[in-house]
Amino acid sequence: MQSKLIQIFDLKDFPIQIDIRRDVYIKKIPEGKASDVYRVQAFDRNGISHLLAIKFIYDSWKLREIKVYKEYLSNSPFKVPELIYSNEDKGLLVLEWLDDFQLRPLLSQIHLETLREWIIKKHLFFKGKFKNIDFNYESHLPWMFRDPFGRLENFHAKELFGVITQIAKFKKNIEKLLLSLDYPVTLDHSDLEIQNLLYRDSKKLAVVDWTNAIKGYGLFDIAQFRKLYIQNFDKDIAKATTIKLLESVNLENKFEMVLIFSIVKEIMLLDYYLNVRKLPVKNEIVKDSIALLKSDLNNINIRLNRHFVWVRTTF
């Protein structure tokens, strides 16, 4: 692998003149199956150290992350890793390594307030910049909900049976609802899991891994903000804070839609945990995801039939 990384520095258009005669320090970072990420320390010909995150992308769909960095994030008002180099043909993305930002396994209210402010800034900055929406087409729906749910329906585990049966009652209606929304379009990071949130003290935040970013309504990010609040505090505080966040981005009275997007996101995550990572159903991450699904369904189930009567009559 070291030789493969060294070859990158020999590319004619690589912007940093790395001195390959000096030692290059490499550490592999745990990632999914679609890419490999390395933390690399190398020195240029002036002896200056450079910390780089070098990502090899093996799934062609994941190459869209390069487009996100080049077209959307280059002039953003919030902290993201600087794009150093990219090459779609080689499936290569090179970013600055944010050495002074760290993961926080537990988030305080100050950390979450910083994330709330980040979501508002991101939401309003990209609002109105896009003419269309990524998942407002039939071709995107299988990736987002239908296919992951179908795989979970075939995953025979008693822990999942009740939740899957309950969601199956409203599967078609959820699909129709996702295609019927007409909110202002913004950019959804769509993967605000704790491992993608890097903090420098509690009030400075950098969000990494934009692989799943899509033009959307911002509701995936708001749903995951609520999830982090539930994980670190409780549901009542999470609901109140989420409602205030919705008001800040002009999505008043849309809390039920946050629950719908939370359900869709957890279906995608459960499919990833069970069918890609092959985690056992009794794994704590899987159990937490199932518990959140149950809770969201209990919160919204009373209103689902009434709500979807309107959806059915509009198609």
C-alpha positions as CSV (number, residue, x, y, z in Angstrom):
1,M,0.0,0.0,0.0
2,Q,2.9,2.4,0.7
3,S,4.0,2.1,-2.9
4,K,0.5,2.8,-4.1
5,L,0.3,6.0,-2.0
6,I,3.8,7.1,-3.1
7,Q,2.6,6.8,-6.7
8,I,0.0,9.5,-6.0
9,F,2.7,12.0,-5.2
10,D,4.3,11.3,-8.6
11,L,1.2,12.4,-10.5
12,K,2.0,15.4,-12.6
13,D,-1.0,17.4,-11.4
14,F,-0.5,16.6,-7.7
15,P,-0.3,20.1,-6.1
16,I,2.2,19.4,-3.4
17,Q,5.8,18.5,-4.3
18,I,6.3,15.6,-1.8
19,D,9.9,14.5,-1.2
20,I,9.5,10.8,-1.6
21,R,13.1,10.2,-0.4
22,R,11.9,11.0,3.1
23,D,9.8,8.7,5.3
24,V,6.1,8.7,4.7
25,Y,4.0,7.8,7.7
26,I,0.8,5.9,7.0
27,K,-2.1,4.8,9.2
28,K,-5.3,3.0,7.8
29,I,-8.5,4.4,9.1
30,P,-11.5,2.1,9.6
31,E,-14.0,2.6,6.8
32,G,-16.8,0.9,4.9
33,K,-16.4,-1.6,2.1
34,A,-16.8,1.0,-0.6
35,S,-13.5,2.8,0.2
36,D,-10.2,2.8,2.0
37,V,-9.0,5.8,3.9
38,Y,-5.4,6.5,5.1
39,R,-3.9,9.2,7.4
40,V,-0.6,10.1,5.7
41,Q,2.2,12.3,7.0
42,A,4.6,13.3,4.3
43,F,7.2,16.1,3.8
44,D,7.6,18.4,0.8
45,R,10.9,19.4,-0.7
46,N,11.2,22.3,1.8
47,G,10.9,19.9,4.7
48,I,7.4,21.1,5.6
49,S,5.1,18.4,7.0
50,H,1.7,17.7,5.4
51,L,-1.1,15.7,7.0
52,L,-3.4,14.2,4.4
53,A,-6.5,12.0,4.3
54,I,-6.2,9.9,1.2
55,K,-9.3,8.0,0.2
56,F,-9.5,5.3,-2.5
57,I,-13.2,4.9,-3.6
58,Y,-14.2,1.6,-5.1
59,D,-18.0,2.1,-5.6
60,S,-18.8,4.3,-8.6
61,W,-21.8,5.8,-6.8
62,K,-19.5,7.0,-4.0
63,L,-17.5,9.1,-6.5
64,R,-20.2,11.7,-6.1
65,E,-18.4,12.8,-2.9
66,I,-15.7,14.3,-5.1
67,K,-18.5,16.4,-6.9
68,V,-19.8,17.5,-3.5
69,Y,-16.4,18.8,-2.4
70,K,-15.6,20.5,-5.7
71,E,-19.0,22.0,-6.5
72,Y,-20.7,22.5,-3.2
73,L,-18.2,22.8,-0.3
74,S,-15.4,24.8,-1.8
75,N,-17.0,28.1,-0.8
76,S,-19.1,27.0,2.2
77,P,-19.1,29.2,5.3
78,F,-18.4,26.2,7.7
79,K,-15.4,24.1,8.4
80,V,-14.8,21.1,6.2
81,P,-11.5,19.4,5.2
82,E,-9.8,21.3,2.4
83,L,-9.9,19.5,-1.0
84,I,-6.2,18.9,-2.0
85,Y,-6.6,16.7,-5.0
86,S,-9.2,14.5,-6.7
87,N,-9.2,12.1,-9.7
88,E,-12.5,10.4,-10.6
89,D,-10.9,8.1,-13.1
90,K,-8.6,6.7,-10.3
91,G,-11.3,6.9,-7.6
92,L,-9.0,9.1,-5.6
93,L,-9.8,11.9,-3.1
94,V,-7.1,13.7,-1.1
95,L,-8.2,16.0,1.7
96,E,-6.4,17.8,4.5
97,W,-6.3,15.9,7.7
98,L,-7.8,17.9,10.5
99,D,-5.4,17.0,13.2
100,D,-6.6,19.6,15.7
101,F,-10.2,18.4,15.5
102,Q,-11.2,15.3,17.5
103,L,-14.0,12.8,17.9
104,R,-16.2,13.1,21.0
105,P,-17.7,9.7,22.1
106,L,-20.1,11.6,24.4
107,L,-21.7,14.9,23.4
108,S,-22.6,17.7,25.9
109,Q,-25.4,20.1,25.4
110,I,-22.8,22.6,24.2
111,H,-21.5,20.2,21.6
112,L,-25.1,19.6,20.4
113,E,-25.8,23.4,20.4
114,T,-22.8,23.8,18.1
115,L,-24.2,21.1,15.8
116,R,-27.6,22.8,15.8
117,E,-26.0,26.1,14.7
118,W,-24.0,24.2,12.1
119,I,-27.2,22.6,10.7
120,I,-28.9,26.0,10.5
121,K,-26.0,27.7,8.8
122,K,-25.6,24.8,6.3
123,H,-29.4,24.6,5.6
124,L,-29.8,28.4,5.0
125,F,-26.5,28.7,3.0
126,F,-27.6,26.0,0.4
127,K,-31.3,26.8,0.5
128,G,-32.4,27.9,-3.0
129,K,-29.1,27.1,-4.7
130,F,-30.5,24.0,-6.4
131,K,-33.1,23.8,-9.1
132,N,-34.1,20.2,-8.5
133,I,-33.8,17.5,-5.8
134,D,-31.8,14.3,-5.8
135,F,-34.4,11.9,-4.4
136,N,-37.5,13.4,-6.0
137,Y,-37.4,10.8,-8.8
138,E,-38.5,7.2,-8.8
139,S,-34.9,6.0,-9.6
140,H,-33.7,7.3,-6.2
141,L,-36.5,5.8,-4.1
142,P,-35.2,2.2,-4.2
143,W,-31.8,3.3,-2.9
144,M,-33.3,5.4,-0.1
145,F,-36.1,3.2,1.3
146,R,-37.6,0.4,-0.9
147,D,-34.6,-1.8,-1.4
148,P,-33.2,-1.5,2.2
149,F,-36.7,-2.3,3.6
150,G,-37.1,-5.2,1.2
151,R,-33.8,-6.8,2.4
152,L,-34.9,-6.3,6.1
153,E,-38.2,-8.0,5.4
154,N,-36.2,-11.0,4.3
155,F,-34.0,-10.9,7.4
156,H,-35.6,-13.3,9.7
157,A,-35.1,-12.3,13.3
158,K,-37.7,-12.1,16.0
159,E,-36.2,-8.8,17.3
160,L,-37.1,-7.2,13.9
161,F,-40.4,-8.8,13.2
162,G,-42.7,-6.4,15.1
163,V,-41.1,-3.3,13.7
164,I,-40.9,-4.5,10.1
165,T,-44.6,-5.7,10.2
166,Q,-45.7,-2.3,11.5
167,I,-43.8,-0.4,8.8
168,A,-45.0,-2.7,6.1
169,K,-48.5,-1.4,6.6
170,F,-47.5,2.0,5.5
171,K,-44.6,1.2,3.1
172,K,-46.4,2.4,-0.1
173,N,-47.7,5.5,1.6
174,I,-44.3,6.4,2.9
175,E,-42.9,6.1,-0.6
176,K,-45.7,8.3,-2.0
177,L,-45.1,10.9,0.8
178,L,-41.4,11.1,0.1
179,L,-42.2,11.9,-3.6
180,S,-44.9,14.4,-2.8
181,L,-43.0,16.9,-0.6
182,D,-42.4,20.3,-2.0
183,Y,-40.2,22.1,0.6
184,P,-37.3,24.4,-0.4
185,V,-34.3,22.4,-1.5
186,T,-31.0,22.5,0.4
187,L,-28.0,20.2,1.0
188,D,-28.4,17.2,3.3
189,H,-25.2,15.7,4.7
190,S,-27.3,12.6,5.4
191,D,-24.8,10.9,7.7
192,L,-24.4,12.9,10.9
193,E,-23.4,10.0,12.9
194,I,-21.1,10.7,15.8
195,Q,-18.0,9.4,14.0
196,N,-18.4,12.1,11.4
197,L,-18.5,15.0,13.9
198,L,-15.1,16.4,14.8
199,Y,-14.8,19.1,17.5
200,R,-12.0,21.5,18.4
201,D,-13.1,22.4,21.9
202,S,-16.9,22.3,22.2
203,K,-17.8,25.3,20.0
204,K,-15.9,24.5,16.8
205,L,-17.2,21.7,14.6
206,A,-16.0,20.1,11.3
207,V,-18.2,17.6,9.6
208,V,-16.5,14.9,7.5
209,D,-17.5,12.1,5.1
210,W,-19.8,13.7,2.6
211,T,-20.3,10.4,0.7
212,N,-24.0,10.3,1.3
213,A,-24.7,14.0,0.7
214,I,-27.8,14.8,-1.4
215,K,-29.9,17.7,-2.5
216,G,-32.8,17.4,-0.2
217,Y,-35.0,19.1,2.4
218,G,-32.5,19.0,5.3
219,L,-34.8,16.6,7.2
220,F,-32.3,13.7,7.3
221,D,-29.8,16.0,9.1
222,I,-32.5,17.3,11.5
223,A,-33.7,13.7,12.2
224,Q,-30.1,12.7,13.0
225,F,-29.7,15.7,15.2
226,R,-32.8,14.6,17.2
227,K,-31.3,11.1,17.4
228,L,-28.1,12.4,18.9
229,Y,-30.1,14.4,21.5
230,I,-32.0,11.3,22.4
231,Q,-28.8,9.3,22.8
232,N,-27.2,11.8,25.0
233,F,-30.2,13.2,26.9
234,D,-33.8,12.3,26.6
235,K,-36.8,12.3,24.2
236,D,-38.6,15.3,25.7
237,I,-35.5,17.6,25.4
238,A,-34.8,16.2,21.9
239,K,-38.3,17.0,20.7
240,A,-38.4,20.6,22.1
241,T,-34.9,21.3,20.7
242,T,-35.8,19.8,17.3
243,I,-39.0,21.9,17.0
244,K,-36.9,25.1,17.7
245,L,-34.4,23.9,15.0
246,L,-37.2,23.4,12.5
247,E,-38.5,27.0,13.3
248,S,-35.0,28.4,12.7
249,V,-35.0,27.0,9.1
250,N,-38.6,27.9,8.3
251,L,-40.0,24.4,8.6
252,E,-42.5,25.1,11.3
253,N,-45.0,22.3,12.2
254,K,-42.9,19.7,10.4
255,F,-42.0,17.5,13.4
256,E,-44.0,14.6,12.1
257,M,-41.9,14.7,8.9
258,V,-38.8,14.5,11.0
259,L,-40.2,11.2,12.4
260,I,-40.8,9.9,8.9
261,F,-37.3,10.8,7.8
262,S,-35.9,9.2,11.1
263,I,-37.7,6.0,10.2
264,V,-36.3,6.0,6.7
265,K,-32.8,6.7,7.9
266,E,-32.9,3.9,10.5
267,I,-34.1,1.5,7.9
268,M,-31.1,2.4,5.8
269,L,-28.8,2.1,8.8
270,L,-30.2,-1.3,9.9
271,D,-29.7,-2.6,6.4
272,Y,-26.1,-1.4,6.5
273,Y,-25.5,-2.9,10.0
274,L,-27.0,-6.3,9.3
275,N,-26.4,-6.9,5.6
276,V,-23.1,-5.0,5.0
277,R,-21.3,-5.0,8.3
278,K,-22.9,-8.3,9.2
279,L,-23.4,-7.3,12.8
280,P,-25.6,-9.6,15.0
281,V,-29.1,-8.5,15.9
282,K,-28.1,-8.4,19.6
283,N,-25.3,-5.9,18.9
284,E,-25.8,-2.7,20.9
285,I,-25.8,-0.5,17.8
286,V,-28.4,-2.6,16.2
287,K,-30.5,-2.7,19.3
288,D,-30.4,1.0,19.7
289,S,-31.5,1.5,16.1
290,I,-34.4,-0.9,16.5
291,A,-35.4,0.9,19.8
292,L,-35.5,4.2,18.0
293,L,-37.6,2.8,15.2
294,K,-40.1,1.4,17.8
295,S,-40.2,4.7,19.6
296,D,-40.8,6.7,16.3
297,L,-43.5,4.4,15.2
298,N,-45.3,4.7,18.6
299,N,-45.1,8.5,18.4
300,I,-46.5,8.6,14.9
301,N,-48.6,5.5,14.5
302,I,-51.8,7.1,15.9
303,R,-51.6,9.8,13.1
304,L,-50.3,7.7,10.2
305,N,-53.6,6.5,8.9
306,R,-55.2,9.9,9.1
307,H,-52.2,11.6,7.6
308,F,-51.9,9.2,4.7
309,V,-55.6,9.5,3.7
310,W,-54.6,12.8,2.2
311,V,-51.6,11.4,0.5
312,R,-53.6,8.6,-1.1
313,T,-56.3,11.0,-2.4
314,T,-53.6,13.1,-4.2
315,F,-52.3,10.4,-6.5
